[in-house]
Amino acid sequence: MTPVLDVKNLSTHFMTRRGVLKAVDDVSFTVGQREIVGLVGESGSGKSITGFSILGLVDPPGRVVSGQILFNGEDLLKMPPTAMRTIRGKRIAMIFQDPMMTLNPVLSVGTQMVETVLAHDKVSRAEARQRSRDALGLVGIPSPEERLDSYPHQFSGGMRQRVAIAIALLHRPDLIIADEPTTALDVTIQSQILFEIKRLAGEFGMALIWISHDLGVVAALADRIMVMYAGKIVEAGQVDGVLTEPRHPYTSGLLSAVPAAVPRGEPLRPIPGFAPSPLSRPSGCAFRDRCARATEICATEPMLEIAADREFRCFHPHLGRAA
Amino acid sequence: MTVFVIRRFLQSIAVLCVTAIIVFIGIYAIGDPAEMLIAPDASQAERAQVVASLGLDKPLWEQFFTFAWNALHGDLGRSFVFNRPSISLIFERLPATLELTLVGLFIAIIIGIPLGLLSGLKPNTATDEVIMTGSIFGFSLPSFWQGMMLIMIFSVWLGWLPSTGRGQMGEFLGIHSSLFTLDGLKHLILPAINLSLFKLSLVIRLTRTGVRETLPLDFVKFARAKGLSENRIVFVHVFKNILIPLITVIGLELGSMLAFAVVTETIFAWPGIGKLLIDSIMRLDRPVVVAYLLVIVSLFIFINFVVDVLYSLVDPRVRLGDAS
């Protein structure tokens, strides 16, 4: 089966006054049909920029400098802007982090949904409204007909995120990129939204890239997980494998810092130090300053090791059961 | 909404009362209008008779209450100088000023918003620099100097446009205005531009700032992610958001344009209300000054009311019932 998305050697750099900021640095991955992929990393690791790069929504001074983004075999980076616009929202949709900010405060929910339908399909306004109403119903918003005329401030955060999901679903896209869509919500609402998205993705056969810093969320949701650090994917594999037997010291460090993953009574072990500034990353492995296993060889760039169903970039991987 | 209107109405009455008192006392403190009105060679008896006929011999509080009582009955007093009801003097002149102001505001909006959008969407380009530099001139060059330069260039050197007066007026639907004749329009162009230049710069800058602030917001990015066209994003998503500050400022500025069109009216000998006010202050013609200010304050109040209503139309988060 050909993958929905095949990203090859993607690099997105920000040309700032203080130098070139390599937000995404030679990232390659694929997303299969109907696959849910979790993209995990700390703030500033480049996970959101990866998502925006796929949609061609990186704001200046940022720019995709090299690589290929094959979407159903077509390179999105070579596509003219008008063609790209017909992909956005139609074939690839995105859900943003903060539901308080993603809806336009001065337009009714109905307007914001109907315009999305009309941007891609030549249908009557009445039909567009009909489809919007159905989409609202689908994500579990009560009395969708009346809610179409409401404005975003009349919805709670969780409800707004449901509206954003409904907008993403309007065209039944092949791929949804969800950029930390539950981070800004209460825990109870989080699990509802998670459940809802997983159900809908399965129902409509959509692939999903779930960007998050929360390993617990990704463990509950994803088939595969990719761990990003300092603009690179440092480890990728099936969720079960990566979370139980991490190879990369950064992944195991992340796991030891998650309260739920550590047995009761044992202390949490936070990763020492801070993620390096994107402007002054160490040469070689960017994690080596914080890594207990680092040796001299880590000053050179580790190559991607591909072993069975796992890939990682490390000279000194954990080989047995760790963490 | 009803509560809002009633509350606003009561507030307005209070403002009008306070304005009337302050102006009344202020003009009284400046000087005695009798000195200005009565010929120096008038006899003592003539003098006393004039003073009594104008009611100036009574104490201030009594004069004020006479005025207030009459005002409640719709009579704002007679001009000392013209011996005509001051309100009719004002309403004779008000249309000319309104015409000038509204045309000036129209120019500021029609030119200012597109230029502001242009420079906000293409920041730090040559276009943006030119527009911004132009708006600095509009802001910082004094209005009277701009007016004189306009006259020098377009009337004296080029001879295209007349420099003084209101020109011929036409009638349309019972409204008399210089807008309806070519001659009237020619007379209107220069003063209207003079009055609008400052506001134009203001509108350009407000629009530009609004665009710069709105574009990086998440909902704009989300609109792009939905696949909307750039036109729809700019003219619906961004524009509707920047309308909110624009309406506020334009509303306030309309009031101040009306009240302070004096400079422009003086330069272009425009027979508007500003000139009447200056003349009346010089002659201590208290009824005209008081009536003028009450009319202007009422206009301000009315404009603010319209702005509040527009607000609730543009911004769904504003509900008039909650506003205070």
Chai-1 contact restraints between the chains, C-beta under 6 A:
chainA,res_idxA,chainB,res_idxB,connection_type,confidence,min_distance_angstrom,max_distance_angstrom,comment,restraint_id
A,L55,B,A225,contact,1.0,0.0,6.0,A-B,restraint_1
A,L57,B,R224,contact,1.0,0.0,6.0,A-B,restraint_2
A,R85,B,G227,contact,1.0,0.0,6.0,A-B,restraint_3
A,R88,B,A225,contact,1.0,0.0,6.0,A-B,restraint_4
A,R88,B,G227,contact,1.0,0.0,6.0,A-B,restraint_5
A,G89,B,K226,contact,1.0,0.0,6.0,A-B,restraint_6
A,G89,B,G227,contact,1.0,0.0,6.0,A-B,restraint_7
A,K90,B,G227,contact,1.0,0.0,6.0,A-B,restraint_8
A,M94,B,A225,contact,1.0,0.0,6.0,A-B,restraint_9
A,F96,B,D218,contact,1.0,0.0,6.0,A-B,restraint_10
A,F96,B,F222,contact,1.0,0.0,6.0,A-B,restraint_11
A,M101,B,D218,contact,1.0,0.0,6.0,A-B,restraint_12
A,T102,B,D218,contact,1.0,0.0,6.0,A-B,restraint_13
A,T102,B,F219,contact,1.0,0.0,6.0,A-B,restraint_14
A,T102,B,F222,contact,1.0,0.0,6.0,A-B,restraint_15
A,L103,B,F219,contact,1.0,0.0,6.0,A-B,restraint_16
A,N104,B,F219,contact,1.0,0.0,6.0,A-B,restraint_17
A,N104,B,H237,contact,1.0,0.0,6.0,A-B,restraint_18
A,V106,B,K240,contact,1.0,0.0,6.0,A-B,restraint_19
A,V106,B,N241,contact,1.0,0.0,6.0,A-B,restraint_20
A,V106,B,D315,contact,1.0,0.0,6.0,A-B,restraint_21
A,T116,B,K226,contact,1.0,0.0,6.0,A-B,restraint_22
A,A119,B,G227,contact,1.0,0.0,6.0,A-B,restraint_23
A,A119,B,L228,contact,1.0,0.0,6.0,A-B,restraint_24
A,H120,B,G227,contact,1.0,0.0,6.0,A-B,restraint_25
A,Y151,B,P316,contact,1.0,0.0,6.0,A-B,restraint_26
A,H153,B,R317,contact,1.0,0.0,6.0,A-B,restraint_27
